[in-house]
Every structure is written in C-alpha cells, then in structure tokens.
C-alpha cells in the first residue's frame, strides 16, 4: 500500500514589523486554529475600562510595569512575570511605565471580532 507524504501547509513565520494592528494598538503575531499571539507595546495611561472577553489570555512581561485589575484583585506585572485572564473574567490594565508584553489567546482573539466587542 502506497503512503502519500502530506505536509502541513499551515506552518508559517510572522515578522512583527509587518503584522496587522488591532484597534487597541496590539500587533497580531502568529495565529493557529486554537491559539494566537499578539504583542503589546503601550505607554502609560489609556483606557482603564473594565471588560470581559470570550477567550482565555496568558501573557508574559518583556519590559515595563503595569497593574492588572481582575475580579477584585490587583496584580503588579513586571519583567519576567506571567499571568492568566480566564475567559469571562472582568479585568483591565493600568500601564505604569512603557510596557511590552506578549500575550497568547485561546481561541484566537482576532477571529470573529472578539477584540472589537
């Protein structure tokens, strides 16, 4: 019986310099069917409105500091810290100093305008 070598054609590389941006300033990086990554580069200030999203997010702080307010808790995020925001959790961020973080979302945040609601 002959076996056909079928390669996965969804494998690709994303260069952040050419990544699309979302309306909140996030850069969309690699995205699969079940998970996607994005890059946040934010200055202090901005929108601090509590919101809920229908996806889970995990993040990692590259540089800077921010506070994450989530379900009545306040977490200080600093370089080397990681965090989880469960799907449906009320939260918002307050950027204290220029902040760079990588975040993964599942399902992908940009699909079906999940970030736009």
Secondary structure as UniProt FT lines:
FT   TURN            9..10
FT   HELIX           16..18
FT   TURN            23..24
FT   STRAND          27..31
FT   STRAND          36..42
FT   STRAND          56..70
FT   TURN            71..72
FT   STRAND          73..77
FT   TURN            79..80
FT   STRAND          82..85
FT   TURN            87..88
FT   STRAND          91..106
FT   TURN            109..110
FT   HELIX           111..116
//
